[in-house]
Amino acid sequence: MPFVTLGGITLHHRYVEANGRTPPVVFINSLGTDFRIWDETVSALEGEMPLLVYDKRGHGLSDIGDIRSIDDHVDDLSALIDHFGLEKVVLCGLSVGGMIAQGLYARRPGIV
């Protein structure tokens, strides 16, 4: 199980590499779920494009840390994207995951 500690928070994630030139798709799960909700989608897209799924703070196997606002989740996502050296991504967020995606776009529109 891959884990990375960023900003003092350990995030559980899965990065699926693929050949090609398409930007990675980053999947952000909904409240109370973990990245397994994307398993069928990842299986269907695997090999077509790079894919990144992760358990956001306080979900699945990731640390909970100190959550003060949605900005904490945006910080985590931004750090995870930087950790992998991704310059451009496509975001797919469900429910609160969509809010996190919007927060990242507001902060870093050039990467989305």
Buried (B, 14 or more C-beta within 10 A) or exposed (E): EEEBEBEEBBBBBBBBEEEEEEBBBBBBBBEEBBBEBBEEBBEEBEEEBBBBBBBBBBBBBBBEBEBEEEEBBBBBBBBBBEBBEBEEBBBBBBEBBBBBBBBBBEBBEEBB
